[in-house]
């Protein structure tokens, strides 16, 4: 099921803010925002909309950790 664009934007904002706080010392906010956008796009149509926040956070967190050189 495709995810509503407004809902997706709201989720992206929350996830980006959270992950920018976590990775802000090693990655730019622009990089965090780009990874969150990519994660939500990758998940679109693959999950139920209600799971987007958690799944986007998990996927983007994993990708950012790899970029930051944090062991996952």
Residue, then its C-alpha position, 0 to 999 in steps of 0.5 A: x500500500x503506498x504511503x500518503x505523502x503528507x504522512x511520509x513527510x511528517x515521519x521523515x521530519x521526526x526521524x531526521x530530527x532524532x537521528x540528527x541528534x544521534x549522529x550530528x557529531x559525525x555526519x551532517x544534517x544534510x546527510x542524515x536527511x538524505x538517508x532518511x529520505x532514501x529509507x522512506x522511499x525504499x520502504x514505500x509500498x513494502x510495509x503498512x503505513x503505520x510501521x513507517x516511523x519505526x521501520x524508517x528509523x531502523x533502516x536509516x539508523x543502520x545506514x548512518x551507523x555504517x557511514x559513521x563507522x559505528x559497529x552495528 
